[in-house]
Amino acid sequence: MLNTLRNITIEPAALTVQDEPQSDYERVRRIIAFISERWREQPSLEAIADHVGLSTTHVHHLFRRWAGLSPKAFLQAITLDNAKALLADSASVLDATYEVGLSGPARLHDLFVTHEAMTPGDYKAGGAGLTMRFGFHPSPFGEALLIVTDRGLAGLGFVDDGDRPAALADMTRRWPKAEYVEDPAATASVAKRIFNPTQWQAEQPLRVVLIGTDFEVRVWQTLLRIPRDRATTYSDIARHIGKPAACRAVGAAVGKNPVSFVVPCHRVLGRSGALTGYHWGLTRKQAILGWEAGRSLGGSES
């Protein structure tokens, strides 16, 4: 375990058999083992409780009494430690991708994405003249909203609490003058292509169209160079686009990324390794990082 987990390790001297029943110790041990082994799946409190045969309330209070923090906080600590590990050599990762010529359409990352950017004029027009087809589809991270144009995937977001109108509004306000047509048949194949790793094939690259300001597009193009199982920081991105003092502006551009998951803004962390903000929620960011880590450890490749 890294330092964070060392700081929350249960101290045997503080808890003796006389203090608590041996059965409680065994349950806590099983909870810790379960969370430590399954953190990539971001197990719910219900799943943890089911594993040890207790109610969620009992698990929460038992674990908090013995470990000094809730099961959720313990899970977050483990996820954070693994996120910090992703930051190792973050700058050199970006350096390497530039050196091998990944600045243009190529195998930019594990989804085999190729991209193009609309002109600044197209962006300023607010999407006028564009027909954007959208559909809602299941994903490993909750229901997803996909938006496609004739030129490629333009938007990918997520639905929270079943609120589809809010998810769609989040996208439409980005390009208010475009025409939006609900057409799940047009987006279904793209969704399958994105969320099914067996479809990640170099000979069939996923085409993405980036619609934003020149600065935003440069940030998003840099995000595409972050490999799976690696992360980078806002300051590293700022340095690579030639704006070392623009960390805050980079953060804003990362937050405005319209193509979540495919353009991996979830792989940007704070300098300390903190997960920091994520437009679609930190829980979903944790889940995506865990899902990617789990696929890598499982040897799943395209």
N, C-alpha and C positions, 0 to 999 in steps of 0.2 A: 504494500500500500504506500501511496505517497503521503506527504506531510499532512494533508487535510484529513486523511483517514486515520493517521496515527493519532491525531488530536482527539478523535472521537472514539477510539478503541476503548472497550469496557475494561476497567482496571479490576483484576481479580481480587485485590486486597480490599476493595470497597464493597464487594458483594460476596457474602459467604453463604454456605448452605443454611446457616442459622437465620440469616436475614431474609432469604426467599426460598421457596420450595425448589427442589432440584428440577421439577417438571417445568417451572417457569424458565429456568436457565436453559434447559434443552430447547424450549420453544424459541427463546430469543436467539440461540445459536442457529437454529434452523431458519429463522427469519433473515438473519444476517447472511447466511450462506445462500439462501434463495435470491435475495436482492443482489448479492455480489456476483452470482452466476448469471442472473437474468437481466442485469441493468440495461443491456442493449434493447431489450423488449419493452423497457419502461413499464414494468408490471404495476397494475392498479392495486390499491389497498385491498380490494375484494379478492384479487388473485393471491395476494400474500396471505390473507386470512384463510382462504380456502386451502392453501398449501399446508397450513399448520392446524387446520380444523377448529378455528376460533372465529368469533364475530369480529367485524371490522373495529368496533369500539374497543373490544378487549385487546386486539392487536395493537391499536394505537396507544392505549394507556400503558399496557405492559412494556412495549418497546421504549416508550418515552421514560418510564420509571427506571428501567434498567440502563438504557444507553444515553439518556439525557437529551434526546432529540427524537423527532417523529420518524416513522419509516420513510415518509416522503422526503424529509430533509436528508436522511442517510442516502437515499437513492440519488438525490441531487448532488451530494458530495462525491459520490462515486462517479457520476457522469462528469462532474467538473474536473476531477482528477484525470479522467481519460481525455477530456477536451484539452487540458493543459498539455498532455503528451502529444496531441496532434500538432501543437505549435512548435515542436522541436524542429529546428532548421527551417522555419517558415520562410524566411527571406531567401534561403538558398533554393527552396522549391521554386519560387517565382523566378529567380535568376536562371535556373536550369531550363525552365520552359521557354524563356526568351532565347536562350542560347541555342536550343535545338529547333528554333524557327516556328514556334507555335503562335506567332503573332497574326497569322492569317487563317483562312478556312483550312482546317486540318483536323486531326484527332485531338480536339482540345481537352477532352476529359472522358470519363468512362461511359458517357452516353453517346459518344461519337457525334458530337454536335458540330454542325457547320452553321455559320451565321452571316447575316448581313445587317447593315444599319440603314434606316431611312435617313434622308437628308434632313438637316436642321429645318428646312422649309416645310417638309412633311410634318415634322413634329409641331412646329408653330401653327400649322393649320388645324391642329386639334383632331386629326384623323379625318378631316373632310375628304370625301370621295372614296373612303375605305369601307368595304363591307366586312364586318367582323362576325363570324359565326361562333356561337358558344354552346357549350353543353356541360352537364354535370355528370361526374363519373366517380366510382369508388376508387380509393387509393389506400396504400398502407398507412396513411396519415390522416384519415378522415375523407369526407367527400371533397372532391376537387372540382374547380371550375376551370375549363380550358377555353381559350379564345384563339381562333385561327383566322388567317387571311389567306389570300391566294399565294402569298409569298412565304408563308410558314407560320409557325406557332408564335403568337404575339403576347399571350397572357396565360398565366397559370396561378391560380390562387386557391384558397381553401374555404370551406363553409364551416362556420362555427354555430353550434346549437341549432342546426337545421335552418338557419336564416339565409336562404338562397338569395333573396332580394338584396341583402346587405353585401354579400360577396360580389354580386353582379355590379352593384352601385360603386363598390371600391374600384372596379375595373373601368366602368364607363366614364367615371369622372376624370380618368387619365386622358381619354380621347373623346371628349364630349360631342364632337361633330361627326363621328363615324356612325354608320348604320349598323345596328346590332340585330342579328337574326338568330333565333334559337334553332339550332340544327345539331342535335346530339349525334346524328349519323355521321356528320362531317368531322366531329371531334373524337369519336370513339376509337378509331384506329390510332390516333395520336396518343390518346391516353394509354392504350395498351402498349404502344411503343415506348412510352416513358416509364411506366411503372412495372413492366415485366422485363427483368434483366436479360432474359433469353432473347429479347428483341433488340438488344444493344449491339448492333452489327456495323462494322466499319464500312462495309460496302453499301449500306443504306443509312447514311447519316441523317440525323434529325435536323431539319432546317428551322432555324429560329430567326425571326425578324425583330430587331431591337428598335424600339420607338422611344426616343428620349432626347434630351439635350446632348450636345457633343460631349460635355464633361461626363454626364451620366453613362453614355454609351461606352466611353473609355473605361470607366469603372467596371461596368458589367462585362466588358470584354476581358478585363483582368480577372474577374471572378471565374470566368470559364477556364482559366489556366490553373486553378487550384485542384490538384488531383484528389481523388477519394483517399481517405485515411490521412489527409493533411489539412492543415488550417493555416490561415494567415491573419494579419492584424490590419486595422485601418491605416496605421502608419506605414506599413510595408506597401500597401496598395498606393497610398499617396506618393511614396517615393518612386514607385515604378511608373506612375503616369507623369512624373516630372513635377509634381506639386507637393513637396515634402511638408509644407506647412498647412496643407488643406485637409487634415485628418477629419475635422468636423464636417466639411463638405462631402468628403468621401463617405462618412457615416450616413449622411442624408441620402446620398445617391444609392448606397447599399439598401437603405430602407425603402426606397422607391422602386427597387427591382420588380418589374411586372411579371417576370417568368420565374417564379419560385421553383426551387428544387433543381430544375434543369440548369439555370444560371445559379450556381450554388452559393447564394448569400449566407446560407446557414454555416458555411465553413469559415466565416470571418468572426474572430473572437477579440475580446479586449486584450491589451498587452499582458495583463496578469493571468490570462487564461479564462477570465469570466465570460460566460455565454453572452452577456449584454442583451440588448433589445433585439427583437425579431418581429417583423410586421405581423406574422401569423401566430405569434405566441411562443414563449420560451419552452413550454411543454412540447409543442410540436417540433421545435428546433432540437431538443434533446432526443425526441423520438427519431428524427431523421438521421442525426449523427449516430445514434445507436443502431439503427437499421443498416446504415452503410458499414459500420464497423462489423456488425454481425455477418454481413454478406462477404466481407473481405476475409474474416477469420474462417468462414466456411468454405473458402476457396471458390466462390461462385464468380465466374468470369464469363464474359460474352464469348 
